[in-house]
Amino acid sequence: MSSPSKRLRKHSQNEFISLMISSKRLPSSSSSYNQITELNLSNLQLIKIDSFPFEYLPKLISLDLSYNQLISINFDWSKSHENFIEILNISHNKLETLLFLKDFKYLKTLNVTENLFGNIEKFLLLYLCPTIEHLIDSNYDQIDDNQLKLDQWLQLIETKIDRLWSLSYYDKYKQESINDKNNHIVKTLLDDFHHAMIKIFEKHSNFSQIHLSPLGNYLIGKKINELCQSLPKKNQSKKSFKTHLTDDFNDLKMNTKIYFEPIKFLRCHQTSDNDLTTISVRMCAFEPNTSNNILASCGGQKICFINCDTCEVTHLYEVSSLRSTITPIGRKIKDKNDKINAEYFSCLCWIEIPQENENLKVLAVGATNGHIYLLSHQWKIMFGHIELPNSSISCLTWHSTDPSTLVIGSYHSVRYINIQSYIDRLLSFIRKKTSSTAQFDYVESAMFINKISSTYVYNFDNGDDTILHITDLLFYSLSKTNILLLVGTTSGLFIIKNQTPIQLKFPKSICTSGEYIESIRLIDNQTHLIAINILGFDQIYCFDLEQSLLNQQLHIILTLPNPYRQIPTKMTICLINNENDHTSTTMSFECIIGSDHGSFFYHQIRMNSINKKLKKPTFDNKRYEISWPQIRNSTIPSLLSASLNDNYLCLTTNNNLICIYKRK
């Protein structure tokens, strides 16, 4: 009598059933097969499976093939009849690929512990079987880690592979495929495209061995077939590419939904009418919680308030000479030809302070000479001027629970200062303006002391001789008593917790050097989701802060395409509220970021939030090319910052332009 393993080399399902009956894994009566929901075929010394009798087991949802000696399972073992398997255990075997799962449409839990396939097979499996919720390896659910790698792979296809096809291969393939006699040329062209794809993957550490994966080669071949089949029919003239994210992300001409339309270019930060393009508008931000659509911008020696409804500057504050407070070392010789002042307004942030009658909105603006200005747009005044000697302000933020505390990033230090005295001064001014009998019960501005001490100062050091500078700040409240400050630097991301700076490391597979954090943005409080963009990297990283604190390493949930830049830029993120469905488990947000080449990226992401865990994101991504006004001797500008509200998108540039877009 032949061994069980030899019997399974044959294609006879009857022998397979006989084996299961003889090993007492199935009842002898076939009439009860259609009631079986669980089947344990572990420890049967199985070596190979060519086919499986799924048609005899229509209600089977759990299958255990663990602790065998399986070296292969036929890729089409379930093709002849649909299966409804939800739980599959193939642990402790000798399998080298997961391609045999391509027809498993209902699989939710898979145990792959102790097999011979690599990491590439595991994350690509999530594309092959998108229903999987739990991927068990070595008694650990690795679904999140593999989902992250899959997102990176899909976005690489979206940003590089599809663009390569559309720019370098599409027209050639279209021309050669018309002539049936040129099959050899077509094959050579597709082989060349295949090799070009592999070269792109090899540049990324996570995907460098993808050509050695059977599942990887299957999906690459499938992708090439999709691109080839997207050729228009004879009566069609438009290209149509099917991709995981959005087709028009790669600047293809398609009839897709446009979210924004340009309405105005403004120039308002120049020092004179003859100097229109040399001023960088460093940052902009919409006034919070208002329907007035007021935008504040800073750059050069001006702070401008813009009404986006009328596209007009309603108010501006100008400092004719921002002089440096830094004491020069040694004797400085004045150059009579040097007329350019290098100091400028660099950053700003709004805060809304609760009051009995009407909330007070205050704008803080920092400058590279170490000065901070406090302004009220509603009352059209600058009511506070603070000097921080030997400083250069790079970023500002308000404390999340204490509106009287302003936090400042300067060089390698973070300072906390209390500005309650300035707020009291503004409230006194408002009382005098609104009531004829009220007295101005505060000191005159000419006598007001501009230098105040810092309540806390934190100095950052990355442990070597490299220079570290603060680039961005964000407060986050894990609870009422657990408030963190995230600090972006030119050498990575830090948090201040319990008055001690701690660095959050990047996974080695993602970032090894050059961790210049450009901006930090809150996505969602409930899921603890934070986004950062890094200079010189082509992805935006979205991570779970709560999980990241457990081992002081970023727990990245998903990534977004990010334009490669040499000039830092500030992105903007807006959470989309589902006002019509309060019971919805879907979380959606928008992200916009500019590039060095006169365009900006728009991302809309939707994710299912189950027990505060985000699963299976879907993307809507677009790239907008901006039609810039023609100016003599002017190059295409770089975008430096973006701000988004319910009605408008505003972008600032390094050539004095402010671009105003309206939502469609």
C-alpha positions, 0 to 999 in steps of 0.5 A: 500500500502506498504512503499517504504522501504518494497518494497525494501526488495524484489528482484523484480527489477520491483518494484524498477523501479516502485518506481523510476517512482512514485517518478519521478526519472525515466521517465515513458517510458522505451524506454528512460532508455538507455540514462540516465547517471545520477540518483538521488535516494536521500531522498527516505527512502531506508533501504535495496537494494538487487538488482539494475536494472543496465541492464536497465540503460546501460549508467548510470555513476552517482548514488546518494543514499545519505540521505536515511536510508540504513543499507545494500546493497547486496554484489552481487547487481550488479553481474548479469549485469556489471555497468559503475558507475564512481560517487557514493554518499552513504553519510548520510546512516547507512552502515557498510561495502563497500564490495558491491562495489567489482564489480564496475570496473569503480568507480572514485569518492565515497562520504562516508560521515556520515556512520557507517563503520570505517577507515579500510573499507575506505583504503581497498576499494582502493584495492577493487576498484583500479580505485578510484581517489577521496574518499570524507569523511566529504567534504574532499578528503581523497584519499592520507591518505587512499592510504598511509594506503593501501600501509602500509597494502600491504607491511605488507602482502609482508614482513610478511604474505607471508614470514610466509606462505612460511616458516611455512605453505606452505610445511604442506599445500602442504603435507596435501592437496594431501590426500583428506581424510585430509580435516579436517587437512587442514581446521585446518591448514588454520584456524591457519594461519588465526589467525596468520595473525590476530596477525600480524595485531594486532601489528600495530595500523592502522590494529588492528581492521581489523578482525572486518571489513567485507571487511577486512575478505573478503580480508584476505580470498581472500589472503588465497585462492590465496596462496592455489591456488598457489600450483604447478600442478603435472608436476610443481616443483616450488612454485609460490606465487602471491603478490601485490609487488614482489614474490622474495622479500621474498627470494623465489627461482624464475626465476625473473629479477636480476638487479645486479651481484657481481664482487668484494670484496675489503679491502683497509681501514685496518691499516695493513695486519694483521688487515683485519676485524675490520675497518668500512667503514663508507660511500661511494659516486660516483664522480658526472657527470662522466663516470669514475665510480670513488668511494670515500670511508672513514673509519678508517684512510683512504680515498680511491678512487676506479675505479669500472671498474678495481676494483682497488684503484687508490689513497688513502689518509691516516692520520696515527694518527687522534688525538682528538681535544677535551680537556679532563676534568681532568687528563688523565692517559695514558694506555700503552696497549691502541694501538687502536685509536678511531678516524676515518673518518666518512662521505664524500660528493662531489661537482661539481664547474662550471669553464670556461674550466672544472668543478672542483670536490671536495670531503669533508671528515669529521672525528670524531676528528673534522677535515675536509679534502678537496681533488681533485681526478683529481689532486691527492692532499689534498688541505684543512685541517680544524679543528673544535675544540671540534667537532665530524663530523657526516655528511657533505653537500654542499650548494645547490646554493653556492659551497663555503659553506660547512655545517657540522653536529656535536653533536647537532649543524649545522655549515656553513663555507665558504671555498672559500679561499681553492677553490682559493688555489686549482685553483692557484695550477691548474694554476701552473700545467697547465701553465709553466709561471703561478705563484703560487699566494697563500700561501704555505700549511705549512703557511696556517691557518687551523682554520676558523670561522663559518658563521652560527651556529644552536643548536638543542634541543628537549625540554627535557633532552634527548641527540640529535645528528645530523645524516644527512643533505640535502638541498632542493630548493622550489624556487630560494629564498626559500632554506631549510636545512633538518636536521636529528637527533636522535630525529626526522626531522627538517628544517632550514627555515629563520634561525629558526629550526622547527621540522616536526612531524610524524603522531601519527599513524606512529611514537610515539618515537625513531625517529632516522633518519638514512638518508635523500635522495631527490627523485624528485624535481618536486614532492617535494618527500623526503625519510627518513629511521628510525633506528628500523622501518621496513619502509622507509617513502617518503613524500611531503615536500611542503605539510608537511610545511603547518602544520609542519607534514610529509605528507607521500605519500608512504612507502617501506619495510625497514630491521630492524636494530640496526646499522644505515645505509645510503640508496641510491636513484637514479631517473630513467630518461625516456629519450625515452619519454619526455611527460611521466607522470610516475616518477620512482626511485630506492632505496637500503638499507642494513641490519644487516644480510648481505643482502640488499633491492632493490626497484624500484617504478613507480608512475603516476605524474599528476599535480605534484601529485603522484598516484597509485605506482607500486613496484618491490622489491627484497632482495639480499643475499650476499655470503660473503668471508670466514674469520676465526673468522669473523661474517656476516657483517652489511651494513653501506652505499650504493651508486648507479650510472648508472653502479655500486652499491657499499656497505660498511660494518663494517668489512672493505669490500667494495662490488662492484656490476655491473648492468645487 
